[in-house]
């Protein structure tokens, strides 16, 4: 079963929300899904997880960014924070939400096999 790796390349919460939604849908179909937050995108993992659009999502009955991160993790989506991005964000691995791992692109790609690579 072919998996998906989604790279979030900027600190844009809308793109991260879309990546989480896509990865969660993929995982719901029992397919492996990983999200890699590269460089400045790691800032999106600073707790509490929140986005400017969260009130609109909440009013529409949709999950906020933090809720979606939890739902995706519950479905088995792997979320990986770029080690260099941690330094850019002034964070350490202990600052990350539960279940978020740290790693680099080489490791991510070597584990990915023939997984589909997407950019968010």
Biopython code that builds the backbone (N, CA, C, O; Angstrom):
import numpy as np
from Bio.PDB.StructureBuilder import StructureBuilder

atoms = [
    (1, "UNK", "N", (0.842, -1.166, 0.000)),
    (1, "UNK", "CA", (0.000, 0.000, 0.000)),
    (1, "UNK", "C", (0.895, 1.239, 0.000)),
    (1, "UNK", "O", (1.713, 1.414, 0.903)),
    (2, "UNK", "N", (0.746, 2.080, -0.989)),
    (2, "UNK", "CA", (1.596, 3.258, -1.146)),
    (2, "UNK", "C", (1.211, 4.337, -0.145)),
    (2, "UNK", "O", (0.037, 4.674, 0.003)),
    (3, "UNK", "N", (2.203, 4.868, 0.531)),
    (3, "UNK", "CA", (1.975, 5.926, 1.499)),
    (3, "UNK", "C", (2.191, 7.295, 0.883)),
    (3, "UNK", "O", (2.459, 7.432, -0.310)),
    (4, "UNK", "N", (2.065, 8.303, 1.733)),
    (4, "UNK", "CA", (2.264, 9.674, 1.296)),
    (4, "UNK", "C", (3.143, 10.395, 2.314)),
    (4, "UNK", "O", (3.009, 10.205, 3.523)),
    (5, "UNK", "N", (4.040, 11.222, 1.797)),
    (5, "UNK", "CA", (4.851, 12.127, 2.605)),
    (5, "UNK", "C", (4.486, 13.533, 2.159)),
    (5, "UNK", "O", (4.611, 13.866, 0.981)),
    (6, "UNK", "N", (4.038, 14.355, 3.095)),
    (6, "UNK", "CA", (3.667, 15.730, 2.774)),
    (6, "UNK", "C", (4.658, 16.651, 3.469)),
    (6, "UNK", "O", (4.794, 16.618, 4.692)),
    (7, "UNK", "N", (5.350, 17.472, 2.686)),
    (7, "UNK", "CA", (6.311, 18.424, 3.229)),
    (7, "UNK", "C", (5.638, 19.786, 3.337)),
    (7, "UNK", "O", (5.171, 20.340, 2.342)),
    (8, "UNK", "N", (5.593, 20.319, 4.554)),
    (8, "UNK", "CA", (5.089, 21.673, 4.786)),
    (8, "UNK", "C", (6.326, 22.560, 4.832)),
    (8, "UNK", "O", (7.148, 22.441, 5.740)),
    (9, "UNK", "N", (6.458, 23.456, 3.844)),
    (9, "UNK", "CA", (7.697, 24.208, 3.663)),
    (9, "UNK", "C", (7.653, 25.640, 4.179)),
    (9, "UNK", "O", (8.662, 26.342, 4.120)),
    (10, "UNK", "N", (6.515, 26.085, 4.680)),
    (10, "UNK", "CA", (6.438, 27.451, 5.211)),
    (10, "UNK", "C", (5.561, 27.454, 6.460)),
    (10, "UNK", "O", (4.821, 26.504, 6.720)),
    (11, "UNK", "N", (5.656, 28.526, 7.216)),
    (11, "UNK", "CA", (4.893, 28.634, 8.465)),
    (11, "UNK", "C", (3.489, 29.161, 8.200)),
    (11, "UNK", "O", (3.016, 30.062, 8.893)),
    (12, "UNK", "N", (2.832, 28.600, 7.203)),
    (12, "UNK", "CA", (1.480, 29.004, 6.818)),
    (12, "UNK", "C", (0.486, 28.019, 7.439)),
    (12, "UNK", "O", (0.429, 26.861, 7.025)),
    (13, "UNK", "N", (-0.299, 28.466, 8.429)),
    (13, "UNK", "CA", (-1.211, 27.534, 9.095)),
    (13, "UNK", "C", (-2.278, 26.944, 8.178)),
    (13, "UNK", "O", (-2.750, 25.833, 8.420)),
    (14, "UNK", "N", (-2.664, 27.668, 7.135)),
    (14, "UNK", "CA", (-3.656, 27.134, 6.201)),
    (14, "UNK", "C", (-3.085, 25.942, 5.442)),
    (14, "UNK", "O", (-3.787, 24.955, 5.219)),
    (15, "UNK", "N", (-1.832, 26.023, 5.047)),
    (15, "UNK", "CA", (-1.184, 24.901, 4.355)),
    (15, "UNK", "C", (-0.995, 23.709, 5.296)),
    (15, "UNK", "O", (-1.153, 22.557, 4.890)),
    (16, "UNK", "N", (-0.658, 23.994, 6.553)),
    (16, "UNK", "CA", (-0.502, 22.916, 7.531)),
    (16, "UNK", "C", (-1.847, 22.239, 7.777)),
    (16, "UNK", "O", (-1.913, 21.015, 7.892)),
    (17, "UNK", "N", (-2.908, 23.018, 7.858)),
    (17, "UNK", "CA", (-4.255, 22.467, 8.042)),
    (17, "UNK", "C", (-4.606, 21.552, 6.864)),
    (17, "UNK", "O", (-5.130, 20.455, 7.055)),
    (18, "UNK", "N", (-4.312, 22.013, 5.655)),
    (18, "UNK", "CA", (-4.594, 21.201, 4.464)),
    (18, "UNK", "C", (-3.769, 19.915, 4.474)),
    (18, "UNK", "O", (-4.276, 18.847, 4.133)),
    (19, "UNK", "N", (-2.500, 20.020, 4.864)),
    (19, "UNK", "CA", (-1.638, 18.835, 4.926)),
    (19, "UNK", "C", (-2.164, 17.831, 5.947)),
    (19, "UNK", "O", (-2.186, 16.628, 5.690)),
    (20, "UNK", "N", (-2.586, 18.330, 7.103)),
    (20, "UNK", "CA", (-3.144, 17.447, 8.130)),
    (20, "UNK", "C", (-4.428, 16.781, 7.650)),
    (20, "UNK", "O", (-4.645, 15.595, 7.897)),
    (21, "UNK", "N", (-5.274, 17.538, 6.970)),
    (21, "UNK", "CA", (-6.534, 16.981, 6.451)),
    (21, "UNK", "C", (-6.258, 15.869, 5.448)),
    (21, "UNK", "O", (-6.865, 14.800, 5.513)),
    (22, "UNK", "N", (-5.342, 16.124, 4.521)),
    (22, "UNK", "CA", (-5.010, 15.133, 3.502)),
    (22, "UNK", "C", (-4.376, 13.892, 4.132)),
    (22, "UNK", "O", (-4.723, 12.765, 3.780)),
    (23, "UNK", "N", (-3.454, 14.104, 5.056)),
    (23, "UNK", "CA", (-2.797, 12.969, 5.711)),
    (23, "UNK", "C", (-3.796, 12.156, 6.533)),
    (23, "UNK", "O", (-3.735, 10.926, 6.540)),
    (24, "UNK", "N", (-4.708, 12.829, 7.220)),
    (24, "UNK", "CA", (-5.716, 12.121, 8.016)),
    (24, "UNK", "C", (-6.627, 11.290, 7.117)),
    (24, "UNK", "O", (-6.968, 10.157, 7.456)),
    (25, "UNK", "N", (-7.019, 11.843, 5.981)),
    (25, "UNK", "CA", (-7.855, 11.091, 5.041)),
    (25, "UNK", "C", (-7.099, 9.871, 4.522)),
    (25, "UNK", "O", (-7.667, 8.786, 4.396)),
    (26, "UNK", "N", (-5.824, 10.056, 4.224)),
    (26, "UNK", "CA", (-4.994, 8.955, 3.749)),
    (26, "UNK", "C", (-4.914, 7.857, 4.817)),
    (26, "UNK", "O", (-5.063, 6.672, 4.518)),
    (27, "UNK", "N", (-4.678, 8.273, 6.060)),
    (27, "UNK", "CA", (-4.580, 7.307, 7.161)),
    (27, "UNK", "C", (-5.910, 6.609, 7.414)),
    (27, "UNK", "O", (-5.933, 5.432, 7.775)),
    (28, "UNK", "N", (-7.015, 7.321, 7.229)),
    (28, "UNK", "CA", (-8.340, 6.716, 7.417)),
    (28, "UNK", "C", (-8.576, 5.592, 6.410)),
    (28, "UNK", "O", (-9.368, 4.683, 6.658)),
    (29, "UNK", "N", (-7.887, 5.661, 5.277)),
    (29, "UNK", "CA", (-7.959, 4.607, 4.271)),
    (29, "UNK", "C", (-6.919, 3.516, 4.528)),
    (29, "UNK", "O", (-6.662, 2.664, 3.678)),
    (30, "UNK", "N", (-6.331, 3.568, 5.722)),
    (30, "UNK", "CA", (-5.323, 2.600, 6.163)),
    (30, "UNK", "C", (-4.079, 2.619, 5.290)),
    (30, "UNK", "O", (-3.488, 1.579, 4.999)),
    (31, "UNK", "N", (-3.695, 3.821, 4.880)),
    (31, "UNK", "CA", (-2.463, 4.016, 4.120)),
    (31, "UNK", "C", (-1.507, 4.852, 4.966)),
    (31, "UNK", "O", (-1.943, 5.775, 5.655)),
    (32, "UNK", "N", (-0.223, 4.547, 4.925)),
    (32, "UNK", "CA", (0.740, 5.312, 5.718)),
    (32, "UNK", "C", (0.775, 6.783, 5.291)),
    (32, "UNK", "O", (0.699, 7.100, 4.104)),
    (33, "UNK", "N", (0.891, 7.661, 6.272)),
    (33, "UNK", "CA", (0.956, 9.097, 5.988)),
    (33, "UNK", "C", (1.924, 9.762, 6.953)),
    (33, "UNK", "O", (1.879, 9.533, 8.162)),
    (34, "UNK", "N", (2.806, 10.594, 6.391)),
    (34, "UNK", "CA", (3.763, 11.350, 7.190)),
    (34, "UNK", "C", (3.720, 12.808, 6.765)),
    (34, "UNK", "O", (3.548, 13.125, 5.588)),
    (35, "UNK", "N", (3.878, 13.682, 7.740)),
    (35, "UNK", "CA", (4.008, 15.115, 7.469)),
    (35, "UNK", "C", (5.362, 15.546, 8.003)),
    (35, "UNK", "O", (5.717, 15.244, 9.143)),
    (36, "UNK", "N", (6.115, 16.253, 7.172)),
    (36, "UNK", "CA", (7.423, 16.781, 7.566)),
    (36, "UNK", "C", (7.338, 18.296, 7.549)),
    (36, "UNK", "O", (7.102, 18.898, 6.502)),
    (37, "UNK", "N", (7.530, 18.914, 8.710)),
    (37, "UNK", "CA", (7.546, 20.371, 8.795)),
    (37, "UNK", "C", (8.989, 20.826, 8.655)),
    (37, "UNK", "O", (9.819, 20.582, 9.532)),
    (38, "UNK", "N", (9.280, 21.493, 7.536)),
    (38, "UNK", "CA", (10.640, 21.872, 7.199)),
    (38, "UNK", "C", (10.926, 23.305, 7.626)),
    (38, "UNK", "O", (10.081, 24.188, 7.480)),
    (39, "UNK", "N", (12.107, 23.523, 8.145)),
    (39, "UNK", "CA", (12.635, 24.846, 8.486)),
    (39, "UNK", "C", (11.616, 25.690, 9.258)),
    (39, "UNK", "O", (11.205, 25.316, 10.356)),
    (40, "UNK", "N", (11.212, 26.824, 8.688)),
    (40, "UNK", "CA", (10.332, 27.757, 9.395)),
    (40, "UNK", "C", (8.950, 27.185, 9.707)),
    (40, "UNK", "O", (8.257, 27.700, 10.585)),
    (41, "UNK", "N", (8.545, 26.148, 9.017)),
    (41, "UNK", "CA", (7.239, 25.533, 9.283)),
    (41, "UNK", "C", (7.166, 24.954, 10.695)),
    (41, "UNK", "O", (6.074, 24.779, 11.235)),
    (42, "UNK", "N", (8.311, 24.659, 11.291)),
    (42, "UNK", "CA", (8.331, 24.101, 12.647)),
    (42, "UNK", "C", (7.687, 25.071, 13.640)),
    (42, "UNK", "O", (7.182, 24.642, 14.678)),
    (43, "UNK", "N", (7.697, 26.366, 13.338)),
    (43, "UNK", "CA", (7.059, 27.360, 14.218)),
    (43, "UNK", "C", (5.581, 27.027, 14.456)),
    (43, "UNK", "O", (5.021, 27.390, 15.490)),
    (44, "UNK", "N", (4.964, 26.349, 13.516)),
    (44, "UNK", "CA", (3.549, 25.988, 13.645)),
    (44, "UNK", "C", (3.299, 25.000, 14.781)),
    (44, "UNK", "O", (2.156, 24.809, 15.196)),
    (45, "UNK", "N", (4.351, 24.375, 15.281)),
    (45, "UNK", "CA", (4.213, 23.385, 16.349)),
    (45, "UNK", "C", (4.402, 23.982, 17.740)),
    (45, "UNK", "O", (4.354, 23.268, 18.741)),
    (46, "UNK", "N", (4.618, 25.295, 17.795)),
    (46, "UNK", "CA", (4.765, 25.949, 19.098)),
    (46, "UNK", "C", (3.433, 25.888, 19.831)),
    (46, "UNK", "O", (2.392, 26.270, 19.297)),
    (47, "UNK", "N", (3.489, 25.401, 21.062)),
    (47, "UNK", "CA", (2.256, 25.226, 21.832)),
    (47, "UNK", "C", (1.870, 26.514, 22.549)),
    (47, "UNK", "O", (2.754, 27.257, 22.976)),
    (48, "UNK", "N", (0.605, 26.796, 22.690)),
    (48, "UNK", "CA", (-0.529, 26.003, 22.215)),
    (48, "UNK", "C", (-0.682, 26.123, 20.699)),
    (48, "UNK", "O", (-0.476, 27.195, 20.130)),
    (49, "UNK", "N", (-1.040, 25.028, 20.059)),
    (49, "UNK", "CA", (-1.228, 25.006, 18.610)),
    (49, "UNK", "C", (-2.483, 25.810, 18.283)),
    (49, "UNK", "O", (-3.583, 25.476, 18.721)),
    (50, "UNK", "N", (-2.300, 26.864, 17.513)),
    (50, "UNK", "CA", (-3.437, 27.723, 17.161)),
    (50, "UNK", "C", (-3.147, 28.409, 15.836)),
    (50, "UNK", "O", (-1.992, 28.558, 15.436)),
    (51, "UNK", "N", (-4.205, 28.821, 15.167)),
    (51, "UNK", "CA", (-4.088, 29.533, 13.897)),
    (51, "UNK", "C", (-5.115, 30.658, 13.866)),
    (51, "UNK", "O", (-6.166, 30.558, 14.498)),
    (52, "UNK", "N", (-4.813, 31.727, 13.132)),
    (52, "UNK", "CA", (-5.763, 32.838, 13.051)),
    (52, "UNK", "C", (-7.146, 32.420, 12.552)),
    (52, "UNK", "O", (-8.145, 33.026, 12.941)),
    (53, "UNK", "N", (-7.221, 31.406, 11.706)),
    (53, "UNK", "CA", (-8.500, 30.970, 11.149)),
    (53, "UNK", "C", (-9.283, 30.007, 12.024)),
    (53, "UNK", "O", (-10.380, 29.592, 11.650)),
    (54, "UNK", "N", (-8.742, 29.643, 13.185)),
    (54, "UNK", "CA", (-9.410, 28.665, 14.053)),
    (54, "UNK", "C", (-10.854, 29.023, 14.400)),
    (54, "UNK", "O", (-11.710, 28.139, 14.365)),
    (55, "UNK", "N", (-11.166, 30.283, 14.735)),
    (55, "UNK", "CA", (-12.566, 30.599, 15.055)),
    (55, "UNK", "C", (-13.524, 30.295, 13.898)),
    (55, "UNK", "O", (-14.636, 29.816, 14.123)),
    (56, "UNK", "N", (-13.098, 30.569, 12.676)),
    (56, "UNK", "CA", (-13.947, 30.283, 11.508)),
    (56, "UNK", "C", (-14.166, 28.785, 11.340)),
    (56, "UNK", "O", (-15.280, 28.337, 11.068)),
    (57, "UNK", "N", (-13.090, 28.013, 11.506)),
    (57, "UNK", "CA", (-13.221, 26.555, 11.412)),
    (57, "UNK", "C", (-14.164, 26.045, 12.497)),
    (57, "UNK", "O", (-15.025, 25.203, 12.239)),
    (58, "UNK", "N", (-13.995, 26.561, 13.707)),
    (58, "UNK", "CA", (-14.825, 26.140, 14.831)),
    (58, "UNK", "C", (-16.300, 26.452, 14.570)),
    (58, "UNK", "O", (-17.167, 25.613, 14.816)),
    (59, "UNK", "N", (-16.582, 27.652, 14.074)),
    (59, "UNK", "CA", (-17.963, 28.047, 13.777)),
    (59, "UNK", "C", (-18.584, 27.173, 12.696)),
    (59, "UNK", "O", (-19.792, 26.934, 12.703)),
    (60, "UNK", "N", (-17.765, 26.699, 11.772)),
    (60, "UNK", "CA", (-18.258, 25.854, 10.685)),
    (60, "UNK", "C", (-18.342, 24.380, 11.089)),
    (60, "UNK", "O", (-18.706, 23.529, 10.277)),
    (61, "UNK", "N", (-18.002, 24.084, 12.350)),
    (61, "UNK", "CA", (-18.060, 22.700, 12.809)),
    (61, "UNK", "C", (-16.875, 21.864, 12.364)),
    (61, "UNK", "O", (-16.929, 20.634, 12.375)),
    (62, "UNK", "N", (-15.805, 22.540, 11.971)),
    (62, "UNK", "CA", (-14.600, 21.849, 11.515)),
    (62, "UNK", "C", (-13.532, 21.936, 12.605)),
    (62, "UNK", "O", (-13.575, 22.846, 13.434)),
    (63, "UNK", "N", (-12.584, 21.015, 12.617)),
    (63, "UNK", "CA", (-11.561, 21.046, 13.662)),
    (63, "UNK", "C", (-10.591, 22.214, 13.494)),
    (63, "UNK", "O", (-10.233, 22.594, 12.379)),
    (64, "UNK", "N", (-10.178, 22.768, 14.626)),
    (64, "UNK", "CA", (-9.135, 23.788, 14.620)),
    (64, "UNK", "C", (-7.806, 23.109, 14.294)),
    (64, "UNK", "O", (-7.735, 21.884, 14.201)),
    (65, "UNK", "N", (-6.771, 23.900, 14.124)),
    (65, "UNK", "CA", (-5.468, 23.338, 13.788)),
    (65, "UNK", "C", (-4.990, 22.364, 14.866)),
    (65, "UNK", "O", (-4.528, 21.268, 14.550)),
    (66, "UNK", "N", (-5.097, 22.755, 16.117)),
    (66, "UNK", "CA", (-4.675, 21.870, 17.206)),
    (66, "UNK", "C", (-5.505, 20.603, 17.287)),
    (66, "UNK", "O", (-4.971, 19.518, 17.521)),
    (67, "UNK", "N", (-6.810, 20.737, 17.095)),
    (67, "UNK", "CA", (-7.684, 19.562, 17.125)),
    (67, "UNK", "C", (-7.352, 18.610, 15.979)),
    (67, "UNK", "O", (-7.322, 17.393, 16.160)),
    (68, "UNK", "N", (-7.105, 19.173, 14.807)),
    (68, "UNK", "CA", (-6.800, 18.348, 13.641)),
    (68, "UNK", "C", (-5.469, 17.623, 13.815)),
    (68, "UNK", "O", (-5.326, 16.477, 13.390)),
    (69, "UNK", "N", (-4.501, 18.283, 14.435)),
    (69, "UNK", "CA", (-3.231, 17.621, 14.719)),
    (69, "UNK", "C", (-3.466, 16.403, 15.612)),
    (69, "UNK", "O", (-2.896, 15.338, 15.374)),
    (70, "UNK", "N", (-4.298, 16.556, 16.631)),
    (70, "UNK", "CA", (-4.625, 15.432, 17.515)),
    (70, "UNK", "C", (-5.372, 14.322, 16.801)),
    (70, "UNK", "O", (-5.089, 13.143, 17.013)),
    (71, "UNK", "N", (-6.326, 14.693, 15.954)),
    (71, "UNK", "CA", (-7.098, 13.696, 15.208)),
    (71, "UNK", "C", (-6.205, 12.932, 14.235)),
    (71, "UNK", "O", (-6.323, 11.714, 14.104)),
    (72, "UNK", "N", (-5.315, 13.649, 13.557)),
    (72, "UNK", "CA", (-4.412, 12.996, 12.610)),
    (72, "UNK", "C", (-3.499, 12.015, 13.346)),
    (72, "UNK", "O", (-3.276, 10.897, 12.882)),
    (73, "UNK", "N", (-2.980, 12.435, 14.483)),
    (73, "UNK", "CA", (-2.111, 11.550, 15.273)),
    (73, "UNK", "C", (-2.872, 10.303, 15.714)),
    (73, "UNK", "O", (-2.326, 9.200, 15.695)),
    (74, "UNK", "N", (-4.125, 10.477, 16.108)),
    (74, "UNK", "CA", (-4.943, 9.335, 16.539)),
    (74, "UNK", "C", (-5.169, 8.342, 15.402)),
    (74, "UNK", "O", (-5.353, 7.150, 15.645)),
    (75, "UNK", "N", (-5.156, 8.828, 14.171)),
    (75, "UNK", "CA", (-5.320, 7.961, 13.002)),
    (75, "UNK", "C", (-4.003, 7.311, 12.576)),
    (75, "UNK", "O", (-3.984, 6.464, 11.683)),
    (76, "UNK", "N", (-2.908, 7.707, 13.216)),
    (76, "UNK", "CA", (-1.615, 7.120, 12.893)),
    (76, "UNK", "C", (-0.732, 7.953, 11.993)),
    (76, "UNK", "O", (0.305, 7.470, 11.539)),
    (77, "UNK", "N", (-1.111, 9.191, 11.721)),
    (77, "UNK", "CA", (-0.267, 10.073, 10.909)),
    (77, "UNK", "C", (0.998, 10.398, 11.702)),
    (77, "UNK", "O", (0.927, 10.802, 12.863)),
    (78, "UNK", "N", (2.147, 10.218, 11.069)),
    (78, "UNK", "CA", (3.420, 10.576, 11.696)),
    (78, "UNK", "C", (3.731, 12.029, 11.362)),
    (78, "UNK", "O", (3.682, 12.429, 10.199)),
    (79, "UNK", "N", (4.051, 12.814, 12.381)),
    (79, "UNK", "CA", (4.430, 14.211, 12.180)),
    (79, "UNK", "C", (5.879, 14.349, 12.628)),
    (79, "UNK", "O", (6.241, 13.979, 13.745)),
    (80, "UNK", "N", (6.703, 14.893, 11.727)),
    (80, "UNK", "CA", (8.136, 15.019, 11.985)),
    (80, "UNK", "C", (8.538, 16.483, 11.854)),
    (80, "UNK", "O", (8.218, 17.135, 10.860)),
    (81, "UNK", "N", (9.239, 16.994, 12.861)),
    (81, "UNK", "CA", (9.752, 18.360, 12.844)),
    (81, "UNK", "C", (11.216, 18.342, 12.420)),
    (81, "UNK", "O", (12.013, 17.567, 12.948)),
    (82, "UNK", "N", (11.558, 19.187, 11.478)),
    (82, "UNK", "CA", (12.926, 19.331, 10.991)),
    (82, "UNK", "C", (13.840, 19.758, 12.141)),
    (82, "UNK", "O", (13.526, 20.694, 12.876)),
    (83, "UNK", "N", (14.953, 19.076, 12.288)),
    (83, "UNK", "CA", (15.879, 19.399, 13.370)),
    (83, "UNK", "C", (16.443, 20.811, 13.217)),
    (83, "UNK", "O", (16.589, 21.523, 14.210)),
    (84, "UNK", "N", (16.755, 21.219, 12.010)),
    (84, "UNK", "CA", (17.238, 22.585, 11.781)),
    (84, "UNK", "C", (16.134, 23.591, 12.053)),
    (84, "UNK", "O", (16.391, 24.687, 12.551)),
    (85, "UNK", "N", (14.908, 23.217, 11.727)),
    (85, "UNK", "CA", (13.763, 24.083, 11.975)),
    (85, "UNK", "C", (13.541, 24.336, 13.454)),
    (85, "UNK", "O", (13.089, 25.414, 13.842)),
    (86, "UNK", "N", (13.855, 23.349, 14.281)),
    (86, "UNK", "CA", (13.749, 23.551, 15.727)),
    (86, "UNK", "C", (14.640, 24.707, 16.161)),
    (86, "UNK", "O", (14.228, 25.553, 16.955)),
    (87, "UNK", "N", (15.862, 24.739, 15.639)),
    (87, "UNK", "CA", (16.784, 25.821, 15.984)),
    (87, "UNK", "C", (16.248, 27.164, 15.489)),
    (87, "UNK", "O", (16.320, 28.163, 16.206)),
    (88, "UNK", "N", (15.709, 27.192, 14.263)),
    (88, "UNK", "CA", (15.132, 28.432, 13.724)),
    (88, "UNK", "C", (13.982, 28.938, 14.575)),
    (88, "UNK", "O", (13.821, 30.145, 14.755)),
    (89, "UNK", "N", (13.187, 28.024, 15.096)),
    (89, "UNK", "CA", (12.011, 28.390, 15.885)),
    (89, "UNK", "C", (12.341, 28.626, 17.356)),
    (89, "UNK", "O", (11.483, 29.059, 18.126)),
    (90, "UNK", "N", (13.580, 28.345, 17.747)),
    (90, "UNK", "CA", (13.952, 28.494, 19.147)),
    (90, "UNK", "C", (13.280, 27.465, 20.038)),
    (90, "UNK", "O", (12.992, 27.732, 21.205)),
    (91, "UNK", "N", (13.032, 26.289, 19.482)),
    (91, "UNK", "CA", (12.359, 25.216, 20.214)),
    (91, "UNK", "C", (13.307, 24.038, 20.403)),
    (91, "UNK", "O", (14.327, 23.928, 19.723)),
    (92, "UNK", "N", (12.958, 23.173, 21.323)),
    (92, "UNK", "CA", (13.668, 21.906, 21.484)),
    (92, "UNK", "C", (12.652, 20.781, 21.324)),
    (92, "UNK", "O", (11.446, 21.026, 21.278)),
    (93, "UNK", "N", (13.134, 19.574, 21.241)),
    (93, "UNK", "CA", (12.242, 18.426, 21.053)),
    (93, "UNK", "C", (11.229, 18.318, 22.191)),
    (93, "UNK", "O", (10.109, 17.853, 21.976)),
    (94, "UNK", "N", (11.605, 18.738, 23.387)),
    (94, "UNK", "CA", (10.684, 18.650, 24.528)),
    (94, "UNK", "C", (9.564, 19.688, 24.458)),
    (94, "UNK", "O", (8.573, 19.580, 25.181)),
    (95, "UNK", "N", (9.715, 20.693, 23.591)),
    (95, "UNK", "CA", (8.671, 21.712, 23.420)),
    (95, "UNK", "C", (7.568, 21.271, 22.464)),
    (95, "UNK", "O", (6.519, 21.910, 22.388)),
    (96, "UNK", "N", (7.797, 20.191, 21.743)),
    (96, "UNK", "CA", (6.859, 19.754, 20.711)),
    (96, "UNK", "C", (5.644, 19.061, 21.317)),
    (96, "UNK", "O", (5.721, 18.504, 22.412)),
    (97, "UNK", "N", (4.524, 19.098, 20.598)),
    (97, "UNK", "CA", (3.334, 18.372, 21.065)),
    (97, "UNK", "C", (3.625, 16.876, 21.181)),
    (97, "UNK", "O", (4.508, 16.362, 20.493)),
    (98, "UNK", "N", (2.896, 16.181, 22.038)),
    (98, "UNK", "CA", (3.093, 14.736, 22.187)),
    (98, "UNK", "C", (2.965, 14.011, 20.845)),
    (98, "UNK", "O", (2.062, 14.285, 20.055)),
    (99, "UNK", "N", (3.884, 13.090, 20.613)),
    (99, "UNK", "CA", (3.835, 12.279, 19.401)),
    (99, "UNK", "C", (4.589, 12.852, 18.219)),
    (99, "UNK", "O", (4.841, 12.136, 17.250)),
    (100, "UNK", "N", (4.959, 14.131, 18.271)),
    (100, "UNK", "CA", (5.722, 14.725, 17.169)),
    (100, "UNK", "C", (7.181, 14.334, 17.345)),
    (100, "UNK", "O", (7.759, 14.499, 18.419)),
    (101, "UNK", "N", (7.766, 13.814, 16.271)),
    (101, "UNK", "CA", (9.152, 13.367, 16.297)),
    (101, "UNK", "C", (10.044, 14.408, 15.643)),
    (101, "UNK", "O", (9.553, 15.334, 14.996)),
    (102, "UNK", "N", (11.350, 14.261, 15.807)),
    (102, "UNK", "CA", (12.301, 15.120, 15.109)),
    (102, "UNK", "C", (13.067, 14.273, 14.105)),
    (102, "UNK", "O", (13.226, 13.066, 14.286)),
    (103, "UNK", "N", (13.534, 14.913, 13.053)),
    (103, "UNK", "CA", (14.282, 14.187, 12.039)),
    (103, "UNK", "C", (14.719, 15.114, 10.928)),
    (103, "UNK", "O", (14.504, 16.325, 10.979)),
    (104, "UNK", "N", (15.332, 14.523, 9.931)),
    (104, "UNK", "CA", (15.812, 15.277, 8.784)),
    (104, "UNK", "C", (15.264, 14.710, 7.492)),
    (104, "UNK", "O", (14.655, 13.640, 7.469)),
    (105, "UNK", "N", (15.490, 15.443, 6.419)),
    (105, "UNK", "CA", (14.967, 15.032, 5.112)),
    (105, "UNK", "C", (15.549, 13.705, 4.635)),
    (105, "UNK", "O", (14.822, 12.871, 4.096)),
    (106, "UNK", "N", (16.839, 13.505, 4.825)),
    (106, "UNK", "CA", (17.459, 12.269, 4.341)),
    (106, "UNK", "C", (16.817, 11.063, 5.018)),
    (106, "UNK", "O", (16.475, 10.079, 4.361)),
    (107, "UNK", "N", (16.657, 11.148, 6.332)),
    (107, "UNK", "CA", (16.021, 10.054, 7.072)),
    (107, "UNK", "C", (14.586, 9.840, 6.596)),
    (107, "UNK", "O", (14.152, 8.707, 6.390)),
    (108, "UNK", "N", (13.860, 10.937, 6.424)),
    (108, "UNK", "CA", (12.466, 10.856, 5.986)),
    (108, "UNK", "C", (12.353, 10.162, 4.631)),
    (108, "UNK", "O", (11.532, 9.263, 4.449)),
    (109, "UNK", "N", (13.183, 10.588, 3.687)),
    (109, "UNK", "CA", (13.123, 10.010, 2.347)),
    (109, "UNK", "C", (13.607, 8.563, 2.327)),
    (109, "UNK", "O", (13.089, 7.747, 1.565)),
    (110, "UNK", "N", (14.588, 8.244, 3.154)),
    (110, "UNK", "CA", (15.082, 6.864, 3.163)),
    (110, "UNK", "C", (14.033, 5.902, 3.714)),
    (110, "UNK", "O", (13.984, 4.742, 3.306)),
    (111, "UNK", "N", (13.199, 6.369, 4.630)),
    (111, "UNK", "CA", (12.126, 5.536, 5.169)),
    (111, "UNK", "C", (10.927, 5.480, 4.234)),
    (111, "UNK", "O", (10.096, 4.578, 4.341)),
    (112, "UNK", "N", (10.833, 6.441, 3.316)),
    (112, "UNK", "CA", (9.646, 6.584, 2.481)),
    (112, "UNK", "C", (9.484, 5.573, 1.376)),
    (112, "UNK", "O", (8.384, 5.411, 0.847)),
    (113, "UNK", "N", (10.559, 4.883, 1.008)),
    (113, "UNK", "CA", (10.440, 3.907, -0.076)),
    (113, "UNK", "C", (9.828, 4.515, -1.320)),
    (113, "UNK", "O", (10.360, 5.477, -1.873)),
    (114, "UNK", "N", (8.703, 3.953, -1.766)),
    (114, "UNK", "CA", (8.040, 4.473, -2.970)),
    (114, "UNK", "C", (6.838, 5.356, -2.618)),
    (114, "UNK", "O", (5.941, 5.549, -3.439)),
    (115, "UNK", "N", (6.827, 5.892, -1.385)),
    (115, "UNK", "CA", (5.737, 6.786, -0.991)),
    (115, "UNK", "C", (5.671, 8.000, -1.918)),
    (115, "UNK", "O", (6.686, 8.468, -2.435)),
    (116, "UNK", "N", (4.473, 8.484, -2.108)),
    (116, "UNK", "CA", (4.253, 9.675, -2.919)),
    (116, "UNK", "C", (4.704, 10.891, -2.115)),
    (116, "UNK", "O", (4.374, 11.007, -0.935)),
    (117, "UNK", "N", (5.453, 11.796, -2.740)),
    (117, "UNK", "CA", (5.949, 13.004, -2.089)),
    (117, "UNK", "C", (5.134, 14.195, -2.570)),
    (117, "UNK", "O", (4.987, 14.419, -3.772)),
    (118, "UNK", "N", (4.601, 14.962, -1.608)),
    (118, "UNK", "CA", (3.777, 16.127, -1.938)),
    (118, "UNK", "C", (4.281, 17.328, -1.154)),
    (118, "UNK", "O", (4.848, 17.181, -0.071)),
    (119, "UNK", "N", (4.072, 18.510, -1.705)),
    (119, "UNK", "CA", (4.427, 19.758, -1.028)),
    (119, "UNK", "C", (3.152, 20.491, -0.645)),
    (119, "UNK", "O", (2.198, 20.549, -1.421)),
    (120, "UNK", "N", (3.146, 21.049, 0.561)),
    (120, "UNK", "CA", (1.991, 21.838, 1.008)),
    (120, "UNK", "C", (2.421, 23.275, 1.204)),
    (120, "UNK", "O", (1.605, 24.117, 1.579)),
]
sb = StructureBuilder()
sb.init_structure("model")
sb.init_model(0)
sb.init_chain("A")
sb.init_seg("    ")
for serial, (resi, resn, name, xyz) in enumerate(atoms, 1):
    if name == "N":
        sb.init_residue(resn, " ", resi, " ")
    sb.init_atom(name, np.array(xyz, "f"), 0.0, 1.0, " ", f" {name:<3s}", serial, name[0])
structure = sb.get_structure()
